Amino acid sequence: MASVTAASPNDILSWTNQDSRESVLFNAWGILYRFQTSVGQNGASVTTMWRALRPNKEDRIAKLEWAANGGLGRVIMGKVHTLRMTDLARPDPSLYGARTFTGPDGLLYRWRPAPTGVDILLQDTAGNVIAFFRPTRQTRYQIGDVYGEIHYIRNAGLGTVMHPPMMDMVTLTAMLYRFCAQWNI
């Protein structure tokens, strides 16, 4: 396994809320991503993932329609691309607790627990760590209570982790990984 490189402060997003489906990701520049969940009249939950474009302007990245039993349903990326949530959080039978997904570049990526410590690592096909989620002690900020950080390693692997659509996919799959781990799905 490749070693983990530290992310620069601007490449670390604080993640509010223990429920990853109702959270905000921010750094010193402000809010970059927001997950907002609503429950419809039929009882179905829908989570919308937003990316900040500039102050007071957001772009919808994805809409996640949860299954009736609260499990994984489907994701609508952009306006028309639909796929199953399980395609973005496939259990990896070769490593306990790991989940894989195919990135927008067509390559396979894997979220996995670090061999030591509490981090959840995102590896590319070559085993390079390109991002990681680190749980933190609850810390109060004006935006909300922070329970973790996602670190993007800007120059790791192909060097695309900080660019849409890859950064969007990394953030979305990190949210799904956290949800699956929390509910043992």
Steps between C-alpha positions, in 0.01 A plus 500: 500500500625848413576736785261777598617853426368790703251728329553875496260694728291625206452138385341392828125539544335489842190278494206594722237270647526133588227433241698540179172543305431829678836673512723780376863479387705818539848644537642850555359608163144410607250226418598280205241220520165452666282191543134571570246227568123532482218252552214507251130449571541134403769461771786462251824679586693696238846649557624775272873566466587863424837654403562869565594689184532838672326670794123441480532286184494119509489227238314174559750217457281203587163396632494183711167324524517261797322164499169476686664303784767772548759303306685578181289611205604690190707806415427753229829669406455834329166507324480164324764243602334246732674215681449283806652620827650153537709575187665781698553294816563139391638285783848376413513130592882506508519746793268527799328839522612612153269632229574568135361721225585588144609862467402744227829407330387136472757378755428302816540670841475353849407646838653289776585521868865589559709206624574702815308792649148621428537650150299374205726507193404549136738313271529515124558192283877515569446509879586871537306675776332796331270604786404392849230560757611556858248492787566778751383590846181704479598864454254789490521749212261778400395288198432193717660231711783322315546124541763434235719629220547392144854550372558519124858420395535741209802347322443131576426248227391671179472835681129539418347463848445878536326541164133452421361251426755292699481711817121481486512120467751467785278712726184312402655156552651610833149594613365162384788315668431678828127426471559129428748471788267680742203274418697181427363476146 
